[in-house]
Amino acid sequence: MTRAYLVVYEKREKSWSALCPDAPTCRSLGETIDETRSSMSNALGAYVTESIEDCKPITRPTTTTVHFPHPSEGHGIEYWIIECLKIEVPA
C-alpha cells in the first residue's frame, strides 16, 4: 500500500529543509532539493518501519493545507515547495 504524505520544503540562502506535518518527527536537511527529498523519503520510511516494530499506529496523511508566515517575519526562508511524497506502507 502507498501513502502520500504532504511535505513542505523550505529554501534558505544556502540549504534546504523539509518537514512533514503528519509525521512531525520526520525532518530533513540538504544542500539541494533532491538531496533533501531523498533524506525525507528515508526519514518517512524509517518512521514507518519503527512504528511497525514498536507496534504503534502509522499516522495517516490528513494534512491538506499549510500556513506560511509572512516574509516580513524574518524566518530566512526564500520560498517553499510543497509536494506529496509517496511512501510504501505494509498493508
N, C-alpha and C positions, 0 to 999 in steps of 0.2 A: 504494500500500500504506500502511496506517496502523499505527503502533506506539503502544502505550500505555505511557508512562513513569511510574513511581511518583514523585510529587513530594511533598515534605514542606514544609508552610507553618508558619512559627513566628510566633505572635502575641506581640509585645512591647508594652510600655506605649504607645508612640506610633507604631509601624510594624509592617510585616510583612516577613518574609524568606522565601525559598524555596530549596530545593536539590533536586537530582536525583541519587540515589546512582549511577545507571547512566551519568550524564554529569557527572562531578564538576566540570568546568569551567563548567557552567551553574548560575548563581545569579541571584537577582533580589531587588530590594527595592521596597517601595511603601508608600504611606500606607494603602491599603485592600487587601483580599484580591483584589478584581477587578483592580486595577492591578498587583498582584504576579503574579497568574495570567497576565495579558496579557504582562507583561515576561518571564515564564518561558517562555511559548509562543514568543515571539520569540527568546529565547536558544536554545531547543532547535532551532528552525527554522534559526537561523544555524549551530549546531553541525552539523546535517545537511548544509547547503549547503557549509560549509567542509570537512567531511570528504570530500564528493564531489569538490570542486575540488582538494583535496590528495591524491586517490586513497587515502585512508585508510578503513579499515572503519568503518562506523557501528555503534556499540555497540548490541547487542540488549538490550532491557529484560529483566532477570532478577530484580531485587530484589522480594521478596515480604514481607519483614519489616524493621522498623526498630527499633533500640534507642533508648530515650529515657532521658535522665539523670533521676535522682530530683530533684524540685523543690528539695530541700534543698541541691543542689549549686550553687545561686545563679547560674544562667545567665540570669536575667532573662526567661525565656520564660513567658508566662502559660498558653498552651496550644498544641497542634499540630492541624493539619488535614492529612489525607493523602488524596490522590486520584490517579487515573491520568489523565494529560494526554495526549490523542491528538495525534500529530504525523504529517503526511504525509511518507512516505519513498519516493523513486522506487524502482521495482522493479528 
